[in-house]
Amino acid sequence: MARAHSPGREPGPFPKTLIPTHKEPDMKSTKTPTTPVVETHKLDALREHPLQHTYFPPLPEPELAALAADIQKNGLTHKPHVLPANRAGLPKMTTLDGHQRLRALRRNGVTETEVVVRYDLAEAPPEQVEREFLAANATRRQLPALDRARAVYRLFQLEKNRPDGRLSDRHRDEARDRIGKLLQMSGRNLARYFAVIQTPLPVQAAVRDGRLPLVLGSRVATLLTAEQERLAARIAAGECPKAVIREHFPATGRHKKTADAVVSFAAGLRKGTADLAGRADKASGRMVARFAADLTAARELIDTLLSLVPADADAA
C-alpha cells in the first residue's frame, strides 16, 4: 500500500527520470548559415550600396511610379538581395540588388519585406562582393548605354584582378571590344564611349544626361588627370558642362570649301607623319589611348577619302 504524504513534508525521493535537469543550448543550432536565406526585414534596416549612385542612377519619377503600381498589383517578382555582416567592410543589410524595388515598396507605404540574405558572401573579399553588385544591376535594368559601358568596364577590371583600374594595353583593347559587343557598336562611336567612361564621374553624368555632347566629353579623356578633375569640379559645382569644356577646347573655324579642308588635312598629316616617323612604336600605350577617339575618327576619314581616289589616278 502506498504511504500517504504527510502535510508539510516534501515528497520524495523522485525517480531519476523525473528529476528536472538544466540543459545547455545546442550551439550548433545557432550557427550562421553559409548559403542564401530568405528573411523578413524592416525596410528602415536596409542600406543603400555605397556605389549605387556611381554606377546606377535612380529611376525617374514616372518610371518609379509605374514600378510601384506593378508591385502593388502583382507583388515582387524578384526579392531584393542584401548582405549580412561581412568581411568586405560594408554595413550589415547593404543592398546588392533591388534598390529600385525597395524605393517602390517605400513609395507604397510598405515597412517590411522578404529579402535574400547573402550569407554565402559573408566571408567574400571586397572585389567579389563588388562583382556581385555590378553583375546583378548591369544585367537587370534598362540602363543608358554609358552606364552599361561603365559597369562592364569595371567588371572587366575586377575579372582581371585589377581593382585599382590599371590595365595593360592588350587588356584595354579587350575591354573596349567587350563593351562594343554589349552596345552593338564599333568605330568612332565606340572609341568615344570608351574614352568618356575613363573621365571623372561628373563628366560622364553630363554626357549621359544630354548636357554634354559625346564628342566633347570624349575629348576630356585626352587631358592630364589633374586637368580633368579641375573641369569635373566646375561641372559638379553647377556650371554648364558644355560651356566648361568648350572653354578648354575652343571651336576652330572650318574651311568653306571642301577642297581647302582636304588640303589642310593632308598638310597636317604630312607634318605629323614626318614628326612621328620611326618612333611611333616607342609611344606609351596609355598616353595614346587618350587620343583613341581622335585617331579612330582620323582613320575613318582617311579611309573615306581614299575610297574616292579613281583606280587610274596617279599619285602626285
C-alpha positions, 0 to 999 in steps of 0.5 A: 500500500502506498504511504500517504504524504504527510502535510508539510513534508516534501515528497520524495525521493523522485525517480531519476527520470523525473528529476528536472535537469538544466540543459545547455543550448545546442550551439550548433543550432545557432550557427550562421548559415553559409548559403542564401536565406530568405528573411523578413526585414524592416525596410528602415534596416536596409542600406543603400550600396555605397556605389549605387549612385556611381554606377546606377542612377535612380529611376525617374519619377514616372518610371518609379511610379509605374514600378510601384503600381506593378508591385502593388498589383502583382507583388515582387517578382524578384526579392531584393538581395542584401548582405549580412555582416561581412568581411568586405567592410560594408554595413550589415543589410547593404543592398546588392540588388533591388534598390529600385524595388525597395524605393517602390515598396517605400513609395507604397507605404510598405515597412517590411519585406522578404529579402535574400540574405547573402550569407554565402558572401559573408566571408567574400573579399571586397572585389567579389562582393563588388562583382556581385553588385555590378553583375546583378544591376548591369544585367537587370535594368534598362540602363543608358548605354554609358552606364552599361559601358561603365559597369562592364568596364569595371567588371572587366577590371575586377575579372582581371584582378585589377581593382585599382583600374590599371590595365595593360594595353592588350587588356584595354583593347579587350575591354573596349571590344567587350563593351562594343559587343554589349552596345552593338557598336564599333568605330568612332562611336565606340572609341568615344564611349570608351574614352568618356567612361575613363573621365571623372564621374561628373563628366560622364553624368553630363554626357549621359544626361544630354548636357554634354555632347559625346564628342566633347566629353570624349575629348576630356579623356585626352587631358592630364588627370589633374586637368580633368578633375579641375573641369569635373569640379566646375561641372559638379559645382553647377556650371554648364558642362558644355560651356566648361569644356568648350572653354578648354577646347575652343571651336576652330573655324572650318574651311568653306570649301571642301577642297581647302579642308582636304588640303589642310588635312593632308598638310597636317598629316604630312607634318605629323607623319614626318614628326612621328616617323620611326618612333611611333612604336616607342609611344606609351600605350596609355598616353595614346589611348587618350587620343583613341577617339581622335585617331579612330575618327582620323582613320575613318576619314582617311579611309573615306577619302581614299575610297574616292581616289579613281583606280587610274589616278596617279599619285602626285 
